């Protein structure tokens, strides 16, 4: 389909009032957007009505200084009558109560937000094909000293501050080197050696036999016992040296199973099963797990629960390896938690090892919503109601976390958004900036939506994000930077997170395979 037709489809999509993202106040739906700062699809807001008043004036002044108005009988109306006329940029909305003569008697609500630029289908071409981009990223990663240090079986993580997050990072090293061993036969032996040593270290530093968290790798690891606990790490991470965030052992479990399947050493299967058994024996009644627990007592250190999409992926893998139904049941129950709680409340909480535990709707992200999209695409695609749910979730992800162009100039991090590399995916409200892995993950969600609907607009959006990744790559060395927010991001790596780069490359490989079948 040509660009003009795609642009027309996109325009119709954004203009359709039925495409509002989980409109609050209808059918018991909550107003999930209380802390949202930008919208691509038409929003509505929860303003308190005035008793005995049933006539209200909505007035929105856009970035061009134009004021757009309409009248309604409630304070929670969609902005549909004026939405298409509002220019991209900052918007100031006021809602006034009117008397019987149409005169303003009170201001019942005000909201400042950014109208985000929509998809237009007019973006630069890819810098190279997706497989080339992905393979070059792997080659770059393999050559990095922080990866090569694991060539030594007695290595201790050093030279890379983010090895503090040892479960997350070493799991990424293991899985990426297993993948690279398949991509590069000449480096297979060296890559497998790195994967083995990184896994062995993770097993070595896991919680000991008889401890409350037996077999779980630490979320936070400070082998040098530095009193500053790594100076550049977030304040929240520094408080958690004696805590485990229960999302991350599942990453290690998946890495161990992948290594077991490759080399056949049962100790990796056993290490994975220790993690699986912890999840089996410590699941909460609601089907998920505590988000943070003490490494000393095993007791929860907050009242927050895991948003368990990564745990589900691991448990389904355990089921596929063992054939034991209990693992599928455990994973299904966790998926039901996502659907019964996150989907119902539309609270897609971002849970990251370097971020604080958040209150309702304060730190939304796209990852858990995308997990539901994947589940529907893989397991429920014959149900029209489920497909409709997936499409609504995809609109939420795009609405809140995709920047096609013209980013809002104010962010929580105060970066100069005018130099961002775009289009791109943003990570979370607390880190509302373009990230390679968020871009790739959202690309993958658009791909999943195309797989079950065959709508060309989904595929076009996926390609636009994939093409952007290829253009973000360093042309000389193959680096895919993590943060696309500075003028020198291609040279510095954008504060490189290796798990993000390798994950992005994996998504590109999978997308290339998908396109080959179309």
Buried (B, 14 or more C-beta within 10 A) or exposed (E): EEEEEBBBBBBEBBBEEEBBBBBBBEEEEBBBBEEBBBBBBBBBBBBEBBEEBEBBBBBBBBBEEEEBEBEBEEBBBBBBBBBEEBEBBBBBBBBBBBEEEEEEBEEBBEBEBBBBBBBBBEBEEBBBBBBBBBBBBBBBBBEBEBBEBBEEEEBEBEEBBBBBBBBBBBBBBBBBBBBBBEBBEEBBEBBBBBBBBBBBBBBEBBBEEEBBBBBBBBBBBBEEEEEEBBEEBBEBBBEBBEBBBBBBBBBBBBBBBBBBEBBEBEBBBEBBBBBBEBBBEBBEEEBBBBBBBBBEEBEBBEEBBBBBBBBBBBBBBBBEBBEEEEBBEBBBBBBBBBBEBBBEBBBBBBBBBBBBBBEEBBBBBBBBBBBBBBBBBEEBBEEEEBBEBBBBBBBBBBBBBBBBBBBBEBBEEEBEBEEBBBBBBBBBBBBBBBBBBBBBBBBBBBBBBBBBBEBBBBBBBBBBBBBBBBBBBBEEBBBBBBBBBBEEBBEBBBBBBBBBBBBBBBBBBBBBEBBEEE
